[in-house]
């Protein structure tokens, strides 16, 4: 089940940059390749940094933006280093790799159908609170479930639309059925559905979560960026 990452089209790459610029709050006229753009955001209590396709975007409350402007670029992409530069109480949420796909992955013989509330509830009861939160599955708008032979949900995947360009993917498998192809099957269907409504699929994988990264790569996702986030003391 080893898929080869498909090169993304130039159109998809432009949409990825545009989508993230919109999320961060960068005006279209300020998007410049190989330069950092810093955005003052009074509505957030965090520092969010994204580097994608050679474009760098950073958002923070107004009183912290000047510090970011003078930070070494490598520190902006390291959550721990970034937190150390910020005022006391800054907490690194972490760093994540951003992978993308605009070609449908190969489907498998394992079927997946639209999820019901009971599927989500069953899987939630089988994983830790941190696993549930990291998966992002609760935030998705549409979900699909693959059932184990015994009839219980083995994995669920879905996506959430980000602005008009991107579909943020999420997947979660039951601990008893990991490594058996169920996560791949549901994620492949969810990715196909996201692409089918004209979105570029995005996979956000916490750095260090090699299982998530390997799954994304098997599905044909290609890494194009990194996201870093640090919460600020309230």
LUMTI-840530 format. One line per 2 residues: number of its first residue (from 1); for each residue y, x, z of C-alpha. Coordinates in Angstrom, 1 decimal, m for minus. Example, Ala and Ser with C-alpha at 12.3 -4.5 7.8 and 13.67 -1.06 7.14 Angstrom:
BEGIN
1> m4.5,12.3,7.8  m1.1,13.7,7.1
// end
This chain:
BEGIN
1> 0.0,0.0,0.0  2.3,2.9,m0.7
3> 5.3,1.7,m2.7  7.7,4.0,m4.4
5> 11.3,3.5,m3.6  13.1,2.2,m6.7
7> 16.5,3.7,m7.6  19.2,1.2,m6.9
9> 21.4,0.0,m9.7  25.0,1.1,m9.8
11> 26.0,m2.5,m9.3  23.9,m2.7,m6.1
13> 25.5,0.5,m4.8  29.0,m0.9,m5.3
15> 28.0,m4.1,m3.6  26.6,m2.2,m0.6
17> 29.8,m0.3,m0.2  31.9,m3.4,m0.6
19> 29.7,m5.3,1.9  30.1,m2.7,4.6
21> 33.8,m2.3,3.9  34.1,m6.1,4.5
23> 32.1,m5.9,7.7  34.2,m3.0,9.1
25> 37.4,m4.6,7.9  38.5,m2.1,5.3
27> 40.8,m3.6,2.6  39.5,m3.1,m0.9
29> 42.4,m1.0,m1.9  41.7,1.5,0.9
31> 38.1,2.3,m0.1  38.0,5.9,m1.1
33> 34.9,8.0,m1.7  34.4,11.3,0.2
35> 37.1,10.2,2.7  37.1,8.5,6.1
37> 38.9,5.3,6.5  39.9,4.3,10.1
39> 40.5,0.7,11.0  42.2,m0.7,14.1
41> 40.3,m3.7,15.4  41.8,m5.3,18.5
43> 38.9,m7.9,18.4  36.1,m5.5,19.3
45> 35.2,m3.5,22.4  33.2,m0.9,20.6
47> 33.4,1.9,18.1  31.4,1.3,14.9
49> 31.0,4.0,12.3  29.3,3.8,8.9
51> 28.7,6.4,6.3  27.2,4.9,3.1
53> 27.1,6.3,m0.4  29.7,8.9,0.4
55> 32.1,6.4,1.9  33.0,6.7,5.6
57> 34.3,3.7,7.6  35.2,3.7,11.3
59> 36.5,0.8,13.4  37.7,0.8,17.0
61> 40.4,m0.8,19.2  43.8,0.6,18.3
63> 44.1,2.9,21.3  41.0,4.8,20.2
65> 41.6,5.2,16.5  43.7,8.3,16.7
67> 41.0,10.1,18.6  38.5,9.3,15.9
69> 40.9,10.6,13.2  40.7,14.1,14.8
71> 37.0,14.1,15.6  34.6,16.4,13.7
73> 32.9,14.4,11.0  29.5,15.3,12.3
75> 30.4,13.8,15.8  31.3,10.5,14.2
77> 27.6,10.1,13.1  26.1,11.1,16.4
79> 26.2,8.2,19.0  25.8,10.5,22.0
81> 28.4,13.0,20.8  30.8,10.1,20.0
83> 30.4,8.6,23.4  31.2,11.9,25.1
85> 34.5,12.1,23.2  35.5,8.6,24.3
87> 36.9,7.6,27.7  34.6,7.4,30.7
89> 32.2,4.4,30.5  31.5,4.6,26.8
91> 27.9,3.8,26.2  26.0,4.9,23.0
93> 24.2,1.9,21.5  22.6,4.3,19.1
95> 22.3,5.5,15.5  20.5,3.7,12.7
97> 19.5,4.6,9.2  20.5,2.1,6.5
99> 18.0,1.5,3.7  18.5,m0.8,0.8
101> 16.5,m2.5,m2.0  17.4,m4.5,m5.1
103> 13.9,m4.6,m6.6  11.2,m6.9,m5.3
105> 8.4,m5.2,m3.4  4.7,m5.7,m4.3
107> 3.2,m8.7,m2.6  m0.3,m8.5,m1.1
109> m3.2,m10.9,m0.6  m1.9,m11.8,2.8
111> 0.1,m14.9,2.4  3.3,m15.9,4.3
113> 4.8,m19.3,4.7  8.0,m20.7,6.2
115> 8.1,m20.2,10.0  8.2,m22.9,12.5
117> 9.7,m22.8,16.0  6.3,m22.4,17.6
119> 5.6,m19.3,15.5  8.7,m17.6,16.8
121> 8.0,m18.7,20.4  4.4,m17.3,20.2
123> 5.5,m13.9,19.0  8.3,m13.7,21.5
125> 5.9,m14.2,24.3  3.8,m11.3,23.0
127> 6.5,m8.6,22.9  8.9,m7.0,25.4
129> 12.5,m8.2,25.6  13.7,m4.9,24.1
131> 11.3,m5.2,21.1  12.5,m8.8,20.5
133> 16.1,m7.8,20.6  15.7,m4.6,18.4
135> 13.8,m6.6,15.7  16.9,m8.8,15.1
137> 14.6,m11.7,14.2  16.3,m14.2,16.4
139> 19.5,m13.7,14.4  17.9,m14.5,11.0
141> 18.7,m17.7,9.1  15.3,m18.0,7.3
143> 11.9,m16.7,8.4  8.4,m16.4,7.1
145> 5.1,m16.0,9.1  1.8,m14.5,8.3
147> m1.1,m15.9,10.2  m4.1,m14.0,11.6
149> m7.6,m15.2,10.6  m7.9,m17.0,14.0
151> m4.8,m19.0,13.1  m2.2,m17.4,15.4
153> 1.0,m15.9,14.0  0.5,m12.2,13.3
155> 4.0,m11.3,12.1  7.3,m12.9,11.2
157> 10.1,m11.7,8.9  13.4,m13.0,7.8
159> 17.0,m12.2,6.8  20.6,m13.0,7.7
161> 23.3,m13.0,5.0  26.1,m10.5,5.6
163> 29.3,m11.5,3.9  28.5,m12.3,0.2
165> 26.7,m9.1,m0.7  23.9,m8.1,1.8
167> 20.8,m9.6,3.4  20.1,m8.0,6.8
169> 16.3,m7.9,7.1  14.2,m8.3,10.3
171> 10.5,m8.2,11.0  8.3,m8.4,14.1
173> 4.5,m8.1,14.4  2.3,m9.1,17.2
175> 1.0,m6.0,19.1  m2.6,m7.1,18.4
177> m2.1,m7.1,14.6  0.1,m4.1,13.9
179> m1.1,m1.8,11.3  m3.1,m4.5,9.5
181> m0.6,m5.4,6.8  0.9,m8.5,8.3
183> 4.3,m7.1,8.9  4.4,m5.8,5.3
185> 3.3,m9.1,3.9  6.0,m11.1,5.7
187> 8.7,m8.5,5.0  7.8,m8.4,1.3
189> 8.2,m12.2,1.0  11.5,m12.2,2.9
191> 12.8,m9.4,0.8  11.8,m11.2,m2.4
193> 13.5,m14.4,m1.2  16.7,m12.5,m0.3
195> 16.9,m10.8,m3.7  16.1,m14.2,m5.3
197> 19.4,m15.7,m4.0  21.4,m12.7,m5.4
199> 21.7,m10.5,m2.3  21.0,m6.8,m1.9
201> 18.4,m6.3,0.9  19.4,m4.1,3.8
203> 17.0,m2.6,6.3  18.5,m1.1,9.5
205> 16.1,1.2,11.3  17.0,2.8,14.7
207> 16.7,6.5,14.3  13.4,7.5,16.0
209> 11.7,4.2,15.1  9.4,5.8,12.6
211> 7.1,2.8,12.2  10.1,0.7,11.0
213> 11.3,3.4,8.6  7.8,3.9,7.1
215> 7.5,0.1,6.6  10.8,0.0,4.8
217> 9.8,2.9,2.6  6.5,1.2,1.7
219> 8.5,m1.9,0.7  10.6,0.3,m1.7
221> 13.8,0.6,0.4  15.9,3.7,m0.1
223> 18.1,5.2,2.5  21.8,5.4,1.5
225> 23.6,5.6,4.9  23.8,5.7,8.6
227> 25.4,3.4,11.2  26.6,4.5,14.7
229> 27.8,2.2,17.5  29.2,2.9,21.0
231> 30.3,0.3,23.4  33.5,0.8,25.4
233> 34.2,0.2,29.1  35.6,m3.2,29.7
// end
